[in-house]
Amino acid sequence: MIKALSIAACIIISMTVSAGDLPQQSAVPGGVVIVPLALDTTSKPLVKYKYRQVMVVQQDQQWLAIVGVPLTAKIGSQKLTVIADGLTSTALFEIEDKQYPTQHITITNKRKVNPNKLDMDRIGPESIKIKQALRHWTESDDLPPQFIWPIEGRVSGLFGRRRVFNDQPRRPHSGMDIAAPTGTEIHAPAGGIIRDTGDYFFNGNTVFIDHGQGLVTMFCHMDQIGVEAGQTIQQGEVIGTVGMTGRVTGPHLHLGVSLNDQRVEPRLFFPERQAVEGDEQE
């Protein structure tokens, strides 16, 4: 149960949201929290979390903030800043602990673990470009329909795993990996705008789809990219094919979901998939 506190009115509201188009809730680092806002206004409020604008939708005359929680979030109370009708208030929600397992991976191309100076000269500008795509804000009043899976395949890497490459700790896994043969078509999980594409040192051939209000999906290690920046895409359209570009050990799709510029658990946005042999387990 999520608590929302309006400091201006000192009112606490708790409710459960189960709309089909809303993501599943998971009040943990790397999760998504749906926070009811104690507001009596017809005007859409502006909500920020960690200085980033947050998705806001209305359901049954109730304003809801859909918040992506970073993997680095501290356990306990988190604060939203809410601006409505010229007044500023605060909404609070609670985060519980979750321990993600550690995954050890051997990379034969050692430069993909310890880049040289020339590699770093490339990685710097690429990082800026990636951040720009993930931080882009497209105003919208609606959520996209429930996502569809972009490919079928074996889950070879789950979100949040603490990655150790060649015995060297690195950042946690920011998406989920789905293994599939090179050339497998990748389908857009929902409609949106192709915010950017590129060939990156670590991520390989990559596509970003902007679904509005800070919700961006990311597809990495592709073989072929079949779309261009600025293009409008519909749910189910082919955006490219599976490959093994960038830092990989085999052909697969890295599927990432970013909400208010926080990488969150992709499975919260998708219908439950049927397990296949060889899926990585929790």
Beta strands, then each sheet from edge to edge (+ up, - down):
strand 1: 2-6
strand 2: 11-15
strand 3: 32-36
strand 4: 46-49
strand 5: 52-53
strand 6: 55-59
strand 7: 62-68
strand 8: 76-84
strand 9: 87-95
strand 10: 102-105
strand 11: 154-157
strand 12: 162-165
strand 13: 168-169
strand 14: 176-179
strand 15: 185-187
strand 16: 192-200
strand 17: 204-210
strand 18: 215-225
strand 19: 232-233
strand 20: 238-242
strand 21: 252-259
strand 22: 262-264
sheet 1: 1+ 2-
sheet 2: 3+ 7- 6+
sheet 3: 5+ 4- 8+ 9-
sheet 4: 10+ 12+ 13-
sheet 5: 11+ 14- 21+ 18- 17+ 16- 19+
sheet 6: 11+ 14- 21+ 22-
sheet 7: 11+ 14- 21+ 18- 20+ 15-
end
